[in-house]
């Protein structure tokens, strides 16, 4: 799948990679270099008018990590809009809180592995959106 994006987001994505949060660093250590079932993930990937925390093109999967600011109504509404747009582009979204990644990484990885198994068995899965 060809992933189109706004080229103006490229520099911002680079800045976000250079200023990663603790939870992003922790999850990236488990996703990089095909460690998870051999799938290639990218971090801070521009897609359309958004930047997703992690993305695997082959799986049609974006992974978003939500910090405390995502509890604010206006940020939550932006997250919903972003997820709907990504789903419209046939990209599925898994969301995890920073707390989950920092304190329960095993279950975060199990959820991602479950997605991968479903994807491999079905060839495509309906959009997965974990509750906000």
C-alpha positions, 0 to 999 in steps of 0.5 A: 500500500502506498502511504501518502502524507503531507511533506510538511510533516517530515521535519516534525516527524524527525523532531518527534523521533529525536525527542521520544517519550519514555514509553515510545523508547520502551516500545520501540526497543521491542518493535525495531529491526523486525523483532515482532514476527519479522514485521518492519515498523517505523516510528513517527511516520507521517500518514495523510495529515497526521503522524502516527507513533508507530506504523507497519505498512504490511500489517496496515497497523498504526500504534498510538501511545497516549500520555496524560494529555490525551485525557483532555476532551479536546485532545481526545476528540482529535484522537477520535478524528485521527483514528477515523481518518486512518480507518478510512485509509484502511489502517487499523489503530491500536492505542495504549496508554504510556502507563500500560507501556511502562508498567505492563509491556508484556500485555501490550506486546500480547495485544500487538501479537494478537493483532498480527495473528488475526491479520495473518489468519484472515489476511485483513482484520476490521479496524481495531480501536481500543477504548480511549 
